[in-house]
Amino acid sequence: MNNFEFYSPTCFVFGKDTETSAGEYVKRFGGSKVLIHYGGGSAVRSGLLDRIKESLSKESIAFTELGGVKPNPRSGLVYEGIDLCKKENVDFILAVGGGSVIDSSKAIAAGAIYDGDFWDFYSGKRVEKALSVGTVLTIAAAGSEGSPDSVITKEEGMLKRGASGDAIRPKFSILNPALTQTLPAYQTAAGITDIMAHLYERYLTNTEEVEVTDRLIEGLLLTMIHEGPRVISDPDNYEARANIMWAGTMAHNNSCGVGRSQDWNSHNIEHELSALYDCAHGAGLAVTMPAVFSYTMSHNVMRFAQAAVRIWGCQMDFAHPEVTAKAGIEAFRNFLISIGMPKNFEELGAKEEDIPKLVDVLLHGNGREGTITGFVTLNEEDCTRIYKLMV
Amino acid sequence: MNNFEFYSPTCFVFGKDTETSAGEYVKRFGGSKVLIHYGGGSAVRSGLLDRIKESLSKESIAFTELGGVKPNPRSGLVYEGIDLCKKENVDFILAVGGGSVIDSSKAIAAGAIYDGDFWDFYSGKRVEKALSVGTVLTIAAAGSEGSPDSVITKEEGMLKRGASGDAIRPKFSILNPALTQTLPAYQTAAGITDIMAHLYERYLTNTEEVEVTDRLIEGLLLTMIHEGPRVISDPDNYEARANIMWAGTMAHNNSCGVGRSQDWNSHNIEHELSALYDCAHGAGLAVTMPAVFSYTMSHNVMRFAQAAVRIWGCQMDFAHPEVTAKAGIEAFRNFLISIGMPKNFEELGAKEEDIPKLVDVLLHGNGREGTITGFVTLNEEDCTRIYKLMV
């Protein structure tokens, strides 16, 4: 196991009706003027925004608001949010939504007290100072509610890039599983896929002797395999939603990823798909992961065999571990299809003829110099072949 | 799943040589005058205390020290520590040791800025304010390095009682697995047992639909089953020590216990044993748990069967689940014996004739009114029969 520091000071407030205590938590963490940041009209129509405003008013906390965050959140709205915060002397950003809203909120929080262009943080500069962020989560997926990370897409060139720093970790995150019950099945499934990706990206490690984190990751994946189909067939199942929601947070607060190298090749390869086609990140991952895993399996067959046996319940073929390894990847692929995720470029809305462009942006955007690295290092030929496997 | 708040702001610093950054972390968390609190001479002889003092001096942090903490830490030394802190204007307690040292440090931290008797906190009053506490952990066991809890024994009546509050959660905990390599095998095994007890006490729940936390607990127990025997047969195995150490922290920071009722009957029943006989807490638990589990198994046979199958790899007897449930308890018992733990009163140094006294203090001490409650509620007859099962 490698040395590490684990610091996850976010206060998680979990359960039914917990959004009505938003004001109390903003106050506890020092906010006095709030920007409520959200996405489309559903937060308004469902009455969620009203409940939150009422909770803020009850604590005499002033607020302003900015809606309109889209999936794969854009830099344009971030600039707008930064201007608004400066104008209104906002000291606390309350994100009401999913990963996109939270990531946009983190970007605004970092940019609002920075003299330069906030995009600097998405070009490699670490976030050291930011306004406080809190969240009311409405979809279990991104894990952004407990992470120090944010991903934003820059309209110019459709560059999708990440920023990181403890300063943008949410001070609190309110997780009410009931708020996720109204999500369309496709979004629920994309969220499940994203959570499983966060686990697999940590599972694919080159660090040896990591039994404890292996077992935690496996436990969370087993949870998703049990609860995923339940929630797809019965969207109002609060208990299944609750188990998925806590698994989603634990999957990405890094308690199961510490002390080990991680992969993130699938995320990097997928980011170009959702940036170009504006598809759901989870849906892109559903197509990307089986291809990446099949292509990189030979790097460590026994790790994939372990996943197959411990996570997917495959019988170990001791004479031919690669058969077991493959069976595990196939089981994962079939699971993703079974919950309604796309299985190839066509179902995703991607085009084979774009592959050279995808590879070019992937390997030469954002200061990269012709490779991406993680579980294995991938060059132009590798990435081209991986995208072709998805066709 | 029940509603819950999860807040674990402790910064964990994990790995080789990490104790040399103690000064840096005291500074980061605002300490300027430190009380170094420790146990016996081994911290001095091994040079650990010197390395820590050097690290504090490097950051120009003043310190004073108080050693002498014994297993099952006593109130006498706590009073001494409180006086010292007041006299020397200490603002930060650095615990260097295991659970006993950390618990003693938390008691001092709470008492040093409280006008009344610190024992109030061990008689039901919640700790709301305390000096900051940091830890350098030397044994993986108690989980006190990431918990808001402390257990102290009052000499008068040998009462062993707990206090709790976010204020006494360590600000940081330095976990260097190498520091645990010099522990005697018995102490290592007692630590392993304590960690497994923290997991089982959470596993035995009456809350339904808790797949995610079940799976996390199972994953951590599987880790202990894999790494425990390795470290007993090869005490210098850093990797096994590292996996156990992180499992120990995760077992007790409550991320795997949220949203569910918990048991803690075994801990309560054991506390009377270590209070009366001054045995190692883990050794007492090794004798207590199989008795408690056998006695309470019928309350929820399927939960014990699940543990047997998922944790101990037993074959499920679908026609007779109670057979599987029993097999799991027996597997646990044999595991504890295999790592060198006592199996009954005699090996522990306890006496059958003391049972009435044990039951009396257990059920009538500390304001209890004749029962203890958790997975099941236990009265005088129940507790008597459980202690008799240990003979």
Contacts between the chains, C-beta under 8 A, distances in Angstrom:
chain1	res1	chain2	res2	distance
A	1	B	15	7.5
A	1	B	239	6.4
A	1	B	242	4.4
A	1	B	243	6.8
A	1	B	246	7.5
A	2	B	15	6.9
A	3	B	14	6.4
A	3	B	15	2.7
A	3	B	16	6.1
A	3	B	18	6.7
A	4	B	14	5.1
A	4	B	15	6.4
A	5	B	11	6.7
A	5	B	12	6.9
A	5	B	13	5.3
A	5	B	14	7.2
A	6	B	11	7.5
A	6	B	12	4.3
A	6	B	14	6.8
A	7	B	9	7.9
A	7	B	11	4.3
A	7	B	12	7.2
A	8	B	8	6.5
A	8	B	9	7.8
A	9	B	7	7.9
A	9	B	8	7.8
A	9	B	9	3.8
A	9	B	11	7.9
A	11	B	5	6.6
A	11	B	6	7.5
A	11	B	7	4.3
A	11	B	9	7.9
A	12	B	5	6.9
A	12	B	6	4.3
A	12	B	7	7.2
A	13	B	5	5.3
A	14	B	3	6.3
A	14	B	4	5.2
A	14	B	5	7.2
A	14	B	6	6.8
A	14	B	258	7.0
A	14	B	259	6.6
A	15	B	1	7.6
A	15	B	2	6.9
A	15	B	3	2.7
A	15	B	4	6.4
A	15	B	259	7.5
A	16	B	3	6.1
A	18	B	3	6.7
A	208	B	239	7.6
A	209	B	239	3.7
A	209	B	240	7.8
A	209	B	242	7.3
A	209	B	243	6.9
A	210	B	243	7.5
A	211	B	223	5.1
A	211	B	226	5.4
A	211	B	227	6.1
A	211	B	243	4.8
A	212	B	219	8.0
A	212	B	220	7.1
A	212	B	223	4.6
A	212	B	227	7.8
A	212	B	243	4.4
A	212	B	244	7.9
A	212	B	246	5.0
A	212	B	247	4.8
A	212	B	250	7.3
A	213	B	246	7.5
A	215	B	219	3.5
A	215	B	220	6.7
A	215	B	222	5.1
A	215	B	223	4.9
A	216	B	216	6.3
A	216	B	219	5.0
A	216	B	220	7.2
A	216	B	250	7.2
A	218	B	219	6.1
A	219	B	212	8.0
A	219	B	215	3.5
A	219	B	216	5.0
A	219	B	218	6.1
A	219	B	219	3.6
A	220	B	212	7.1
A	220	B	215	6.7
A	220	B	216	7.2
A	222	B	215	5.2
A	223	B	211	5.2
A	223	B	212	4.6
A	223	B	215	4.9
A	226	B	211	5.4
A	227	B	211	6.1
A	227	B	212	7.8
A	239	B	1	6.3
A	239	B	208	7.6
A	239	B	209	3.6
A	240	B	209	7.8
A	242	B	1	4.3
A	242	B	209	7.3
A	242	B	259	7.3
A	243	B	1	6.8
A	243	B	209	6.9
A	243	B	210	7.5
A	243	B	211	4.8
A	243	B	212	4.4
A	244	B	212	7.9
A	246	B	1	7.6
A	246	B	212	5.0
A	246	B	213	7.5
A	246	B	258	7.2
A	246	B	259	7.0
A	247	B	212	4.7
A	250	B	212	7.3
A	250	B	216	7.2
A	250	B	255	6.5
A	255	B	250	6.5
A	255	B	255	6.4
A	258	B	14	7.0
A	258	B	246	7.2
A	259	B	14	6.6
A	259	B	15	7.4
A	259	B	242	7.3
A	259	B	246	7.0
